[in-house]
Amino acid sequence: MADPVRIGLLGRGTVGGAFAALLAERADAVEAATGRRPELAGTLSRSEGDFGEILARSDLIVELIGGTDPARTYVLEALRAGRPVVTANKQLLAQHGEELFAAAREAGVQLRFEAAVAGVIPIVRTIQESFGVTEIDKVFGIVNGTTNFILTEMASSGAAYADVLARAQELGYAEADPSDDVNGADAAAKMAILARLAFHTPVTLDQVPYEGIERVTPDDLAYAKELGLSLKLLGVAERRDGGISVRVFPCFLYSGHPLAPVGGPFNAVMVEAPAITEVTMSGPGAGGVETASAVLGDVVSILAGETPVHETREELPMVADVSSSFYLHLEVADEPGVLARIAQVLGDHEISVKSVVQRGIGDDARLVMVVHECLESSFAAALAEIAELDEMRAAPRSIRVIEEQFV
Ligand SMILES: NC(=O)c1ccc[n+]([C@@H]2O[C@H](COP(=O)([O-])OP(=O)(O)OC[C@H]3O[C@@H](n4cnc5c(N)ncnc54)[C@H](OP(=O)(O)O)[C@@H]3O)[C@@H](O)[C@H]2O)c1
């Protein structure tokens, strides 16, 4: 009989606790699949265990502490000591990925991290293995369940952002400090990881501009409904003009878009490439059991001997100014000629209008429009000019739109 595989578990919180339970529950299945029975060699938390002792007793390390410190030190030590590592830690990979991959390569051991992006959706494995030599054009999707829950609730109930956030916290979909979720930083870390995998080029968190959902108003969602749009916080990583663009931003989608119906705390990721057209995967983006299940899948892959490639093949430049379509919400004076003046400013910047709705009278007059794809720098310049017009009653509000309509 083969020796058992001894697993050192760093962190026994929401995910670590669920992983320990799942490991015990699925030990027979893991043994049947890989020929080796898994057992816990030790557990580290703030109050329990010693890292050095656990490492010495382990064949494989599972890191579920989170954050960059001390997780980085432990993961590097484990790799350098020749132990494969599984982690769910997006911050660690988005900030120190190159260093960790280099350490894994030098030691000839695997570093796996399926649970770091989009929870239980097997997007890391799919990009690394199924599409490992496919020329990917674009990876994008909803990679933060907290914001998707908030936007879905705001759209269906008409409630304000702060009220829905409080409800998300009560239900456990948002943490006590939700900043990194709602401001887009969490999604940016995940997109840095996906971009690196998809384009085989180093990408770190500080290269990913992000915007959150804190300023979205129920008003925007109500008007968007009228235009047939739904709002998502999207992460996008794509090839553009010989380089790549990786960004996170709130974005309206037309109802036929495959991501439009993805509601509540669910995540969904799309991959586009000439050879595969497009693939969409969706599922729970977080949760103790779900994340632990993705971690266990990585353990099984390591025991089965599958080795993903972490090579970077080229250094692609980051493209800063890309084209986007925008929704524009303007609170204007109820006077003749306002629409013409705004259209003139947009026209001066070579921006054409796709659709307009005009609503309200007097102090409630508004123009809500969608403009066709234009350079973001041109749109920003036009917006600055519009903001200065005497007819504006409030600062203009804008949100990107994906124009593509799926049938
Ligand atoms: N929760 C999710 O749904 C989810 C989803 C996807 C990915 N993840 C990722 O999974 C990882 C774990 O998340 P979690 O939600 O399970 O976190 P958590 O509930 O806060 O648990 C963290 C664990 O790490 C331990 N720990 C913290 N600092 C430590 C230190 N300095 N030394 C030793 N142990 C330390 C804690 O010990 P104490 O118990 O003593 O405090 C606790 O056992 C993170 O990287 C997170 O981003 C989580």
The ligand as an SDF file (V2000), in Angstrom:
LIG
                    3D

 48 52  0  0  0  0  0  0  0  0999 V2000
  -14.0300   32.7940    2.8180 N   0  0  0  0  0  0  0  0  0  0  0  0
  -14.2320   32.5810    1.5240 C   0  0  0  0  0  0  0  0  0  0  0  0
  -15.3660   32.3790    1.0770 O   0  0  0  0  0  0  0  0  0  0  0  0
  -13.0590   32.5680    0.5680 C   0  0  0  0  0  0  0  0  0  0  0  0
  -13.2960   32.3920   -0.8090 C   0  0  0  0  0  0  0  0  0  0  0  0
  -12.2110   32.3260   -1.6950 C   0  0  0  0  0  0  0  0  0  0  0  0
  -10.9220   32.4730   -1.2150 C   0  0  0  0  0  0  0  0  0  0  0  0
  -10.7250   32.6860    0.1240 N   0  0  0  0  0  0  0  0  0  0  0  0
   -9.3520   32.8260    0.5890 C   0  0  0  0  0  0  0  0  0  0  0  0
   -9.0620   31.7830    1.5230 O   0  0  0  0  0  0  0  0  0  0  0  0
   -8.1190   32.2440    2.4650 C   0  0  0  0  0  0  0  0  0  0  0  0
   -8.6750   32.0170    3.8710 C   0  0  0  0  0  0  0  0  0  0  0  0
   -9.8470   32.7560    4.0240 O   0  0  0  0  0  0  0  0  0  0  0  0
  -10.8450   32.5210    5.2670 P   0  0  0  0  0  0  0  0  0  0  0  0
  -12.1110   33.2000    4.9160 O   0  0  0  0  0  0  0  0  0  0  0  0
  -10.8640   31.0800    5.6520 O   0  0  0  0  0  0  0  0  0  0  0  0
  -10.0780   33.3600    6.4150 O   0  0  0  0  0  0  0  0  0  0  0  0
  -10.3560   33.3280    7.9830 P   0  0  0  0  0  0  0  0  0  0  0  0
  -11.6840   32.7370    8.2860 O   0  0  0  0  0  0  0  0  0  0  0  0
  -10.0290   34.6700    8.4940 O   0  0  0  0  0  0  0  0  0  0  0  0
   -9.2450   32.2880    8.5520 O   0  0  0  0  0  0  0  0  0  0  0  0
   -7.8790   32.6100    8.5720 C   0  0  0  0  0  0  0  0  0  0  0  0
   -7.1390   31.5380    9.3650 C   0  0  0  0  0  0  0  0  0  0  0  0
   -5.7480   31.8650    9.3120 O   0  0  0  0  0  0  0  0  0  0  0  0
   -5.2350   31.9610   10.6400 C   0  0  0  0  0  0  0  0  0  0  0  0
   -4.2390   33.0110   10.7270 N   0  0  0  0  0  0  0  0  0  0  0  0
   -4.4070   34.3440   10.5190 C   0  0  0  0  0  0  0  0  0  0  0  0
   -3.2370   34.9940   10.7060 N   0  0  0  0  0  0  0  0  0  0  0  0
   -2.3280   34.0530   11.0470 C   0  0  0  0  0  0  0  0  0  0  0  0
   -0.9590   34.0920   11.3520 C   0  0  0  0  0  0  0  0  0  0  0  0
   -0.2830   35.2430   11.3850 N   0  0  0  0  0  0  0  0  0  0  0  0
   -0.3320   32.9290   11.6500 N   0  0  0  0  0  0  0  0  0  0  0  0
   -1.0010   31.7580   11.6600 C   0  0  0  0  0  0  0  0  0  0  0  0
   -2.3070   31.6600   11.3560 N   0  0  0  0  0  0  0  0  0  0  0  0
   -2.9620   32.7870   11.0570 C   0  0  0  0  0  0  0  0  0  0  0  0
   -6.4260   32.2950   11.5210 C   0  0  0  0  0  0  0  0  0  0  0  0
   -6.1040   31.8990   12.8160 O   0  0  0  0  0  0  0  0  0  0  0  0
   -7.0670   32.2080   14.0780 P   0  0  0  0  0  0  0  0  0  0  0  0
   -8.1810   31.2200   13.9170 O   0  0  0  0  0  0  0  0  0  0  0  0
   -6.2010   31.8980   15.2580 O   0  0  0  0  0  0  0  0  0  0  0  0
   -7.4830   33.6220   13.9420 O   0  0  0  0  0  0  0  0  0  0  0  0
   -7.5320   31.4670   10.8450 C   0  0  0  0  0  0  0  0  0  0  0  0
   -7.4680   30.1230   11.2840 O   0  0  0  0  0  0  0  0  0  0  0  0
   -7.8500   33.7220    2.1160 C   0  0  0  0  0  0  0  0  0  0  0  0
   -6.7030   33.8190    1.2940 O   0  0  0  0  0  0  0  0  0  0  0  0
   -9.0900   34.1200    1.3380 C   0  0  0  0  0  0  0  0  0  0  0  0
   -8.8570   35.1960    0.4340 O   0  0  0  0  0  0  0  0  0  0  0  0
  -11.7560   32.7370    1.0090 C   0  0  0  0  0  0  0  0  0  0  0  0
  1  2  1  0
  2  3  2  0
  2  4  1  0
  4  5  1  0
  4 48  2  0
  5  6  2  0
  6  7  1  0
  7  8  2  0
  8  9  1  0
  8 48  1  0
  9 10  1  0
  9 46  1  0
 10 11  1  0
 11 12  1  0
 11 44  1  0
 12 13  1  0
 13 14  1  0
 14 15  2  0
 14 16  1  0
 14 17  1  0
 17 18  1  0
 18 19  2  0
 18 20  1  0
 18 21  1  0
 21 22  1  0
 22 23  1  0
 23 24  1  0
 23 42  1  0
 24 25  1  0
 25 26  1  0
 25 36  1  0
 26 27  1  0
 26 35  1  0
 27 28  2  0
 28 29  1  0
 29 30  1  0
 29 35  2  0
 30 31  1  0
 30 32  2  0
 32 33  1  0
 33 34  2  0
 34 35  1  0
 36 37  1  0
 36 42  1  0
 37 38  1  0
 38 39  2  0
 38 40  1  0
 38 41  1  0
 42 43  1  0
 44 45  1  0
 44 46  1  0
 46 47  1  0
M  CHG  2   8   1  16  -1
M  END
$$$$
